[in-house]
Amino acid sequence: RGKTKEKIYGPDAGTDYEDNQQRFSLLCQAALEVPRILDLNNNPHFSGPYGEDVVFVCNDWHTGLLACYLKSNYQSNGIYRTAKVAFCIHNISYQGRFSFDDFAQLNLPDRFKSSFDFIDGYDKPVEGRKINWMKAGILQADKVLTVSPYYAEELISGEARGCELDNIMRLTGITGIVNGMDVSEWDPIKDKFLTVNYDVTTALEGKALNKEALQAEVGLPVDRKVPLVAFIGRLEEQKGPDVMIAAIPEIVKEEDVQIVLL
């Protein structure tokens, strides 16, 4: 649990830790060291140190410094010469915008300043000129990715959907890769999170029993015949909760139905 207990980004919802830049700077620096020292002798498919011929897959603004450190601290010294960075955007709304004066805390050469330089119309965390970790991550990466082809199109469609980084992504290019799942881990025959496991021959009964288990867990009347609508996602615009809320009166108007937010 450590210093932050259960909280990763801040002590409360919507509040950041004051030293988040230091925390995620250390994360990026540690990630760059791991392949050089990681011993995989217990792995059935690989043994010994991982080495330097690697691709770093970075996710969102928290890892925006990795490509900068890779170039300034390693490749400039002949280390990780062939290493590449793929920067993946899951949610463009969170970019890591901080005071421009904070660039001095990042321990990076001045030549990277332009990659961070950013001006928006907001007064948080400060008015005027800022640094933007996600902008730097996009510009310094070898490849920019996101979670679907449609979201990639959306991000470069304009300032509103691209949250003021659309012009940067049009410059670098961005590729959408459809989200997938591990078909072994989530196989209902052995999925450890299911109350009742099932296969193709027992799917109808197995799903009904799992539905009843969910109804009981969340305090709904247990009835396998009643339609159960589940919403799984954060309550923010991109996930469509406003669409769901608008639809609920129509859904419940005609028939008995249960709705649960997970």
N, C-alpha and C positions, 0 to 999 in steps of 0.2 A: 504493500500500500504506500509506504514511503511518505514523503513530505506532502504530496498532493492528495493522499487518501484515494477516494474514488474519482476525483475530478482531474481531468487532463488539461483543460484549457483555462480554467479559472475557478475561483472559490464558489461562485454562484452562476446560475444561468445568465448569459449575457454580459458577464464580467470576466475580463482577462486577468491573468496573473501579470504583475508589473514586469516580471523578468521573462516573459514568454519568448522574447527574441533570443535571450541567452539559452533558454531551454532548447529551442528548436535549432539554434546554431550548433549546439553540442550534439544534437541528434544527427545533423548532417555530417559533422566531422567524425562522429563515431561510426556512422554507416560506411564512410570511406575507408576506415581502418579495418572493419570486420573481414572483408574478403582476403586481406593480406595475412591475417592471423588465425582465421577460422580453421579449426582442425575437424575434418569430416571423417576421421578414421572409423567411426561407428556407423557410418552410412553405408548400406549395402551396395550403393551405386557409385560411390566416389570415396577416395581416401586422400589424406594429406591436406595441406593448405589449399584454399580455393584458388589463389593466384590473382593476377592482375588483368587477365583478359575477360572482362566482365561487362555487363550492361546493368547500370543502375536504373531501376524503375522508381521514379519519384512521384509521390501523390500529394497534390494540392500545395498551398502556399507554405506549409510547414517545412517542406523539403526544397524550397526555392533556392536555397544557398548552395546546395550540393554541387551543382555543375560549376558554380563560381569557385568553390574551394578545390574542386577537382582540377580546374585549369590553373589556378594560382599557386596551389600548394603541392601539387603532385605532377601534373603533366609538364609544368615548367622545369621540373627537376628530373625528368626522364622516367617518372613513375606513372603507371596506368596509361601508357602511350596509346594503346588501342581501345581503351575503355570508352563507352558511350553512355549517354544519359537519355532516357525516355521520360518525359514529364507528362503526367496524366492529370487531367482536370476532372474532378467529380462535381464540383459546385463552384461556378465562377463568382458567386456572390461573396465568397470569403477569400480575400486576396492578401491579407497581411500588410495593411497600410499603416505606416508609422511616420513619425517626424523625420524630416530629411537629415536633421542633425544626428539621428541615431545610426546613420551609416558608419560613423566612426567606431561604433561598438562591434561591428561585424568583422573587423580584422581582415579587410579586403583591400587590394590596391585601388587607387582612385580610378583606374581605367574601367572599373565596373560601375561607376556611379551612374553613367547614362542608362544602363540597363535597369536601374532601380528608380530613376527620376520619374516623378509622377505628380500631376496637379489635378485635383478634382474640385467640386463645388461644395464640399462638406467641411465642417469645422471640427470633425473628430478624426483622429486623436488630436490634431492641431489644424489650424487654418493654413491654407496655402500649400506650399511645396512639401511633398512627402517622398518616402521610399515605398516601393511596392514589391514585396517578395515574389508574388506570383508573376508579375511582369518580368522580373529577372529570371525566374525559373523557365519561363517560356522562351525568352530570347537566348539564353545560354544553353538550352538543351539541344540535343541532336535531332530529337523527334518529339513532337507534341501530340498527345493522344487525349481522347475523352471517351465517355462510356457508351456512346452510340453514334451512328452516322447522323441521325436526326439532330442530336444535341450539338454535334460539330457544325452542322449547317446553321443552327440557331445562334451559336456563339459568334459567328462572323456575319450575322444578318444585320447588325446595327448596334449602336451604342447601348440601347436599352437592354437587349438580351445578352450582349457581350460585356455589360457592366464596365464600359469605357476601355476595354482591352480588345475590342473587336478588330481595330486597325492593326494591332500587334499580331494577332492570330492570322489575319489575312496575309501579313508579311511573312510569317514563318510557315504557314500552312498548319492544318490540324486534321488528324485522322480519327474517325469514330470507330470504336470496336464494340460490338454488341456484347453486353454483359452475359456471362454464362455461369454455369454451376458445375460442381464436381459431381458427376453422375454416380460415383461410387459412394461418396460421403452421404449424399442425400437419397440414396436408394431406399425406398420405403420398406424393403425387406429387412434392412439392418439399421435404419436410421434410429439412433439412440434417443432422439428427442420425441419420437412418437410414443403415445401411450400404447397403441396397438400396431404392430408391424403387419404388413400385408404384401401380397404379390398380385399378379394379374388375375389370378383365379379367385382371390379373396378381397379384391379392391373395394367392391361396393359395401360389403359388410365392414371392412376395416376402416374405410373413410367415415362411415356412419358412427362407428364406435369412437373414433377420434373426435368427431364433431360433438358428440355427447360429452366427452371428457373436457373439451374446451368450454362448452356451455356451463358445465358444473364449476370449472375453475374460475370463470369470470362472474358467476352468480346469476346466470340466466336460467330460465326454465329449461329443463332437459327434455328435448323433443326432437327426434331426428327428422320429423316431417316438416318442421318449420324452417323456411329458408334462413340461412345465416350468412350475412354479408360482413366480411372482415376488411378493414382498412389497415394496411401496414406501411407506415412511413412517417416522416417528420411532418408536423403541422406547419408547413410553409407553402408559399404560393406555388413553387415548382412541383410540389407533390400533388397539387389539386384538391386540397381539403375544402376549398370554397365550392368546387364543383360537387363534391360529395354532400356538403351541407345543403346546397340548393336542391339536390335530388332526393334527400331523405323524406320530405313531406309527400312527394309523389310516390315513393317506394312504399311507405307505410299506409297510404290512403286506401289501397285496394285490398290488401291482404295482411295477414299476420306475418311479421318478419322481424328478425333480430339483427341488430347492427352492433359491431364491436370494433373498437379502435385498439390496435395492438402496437 
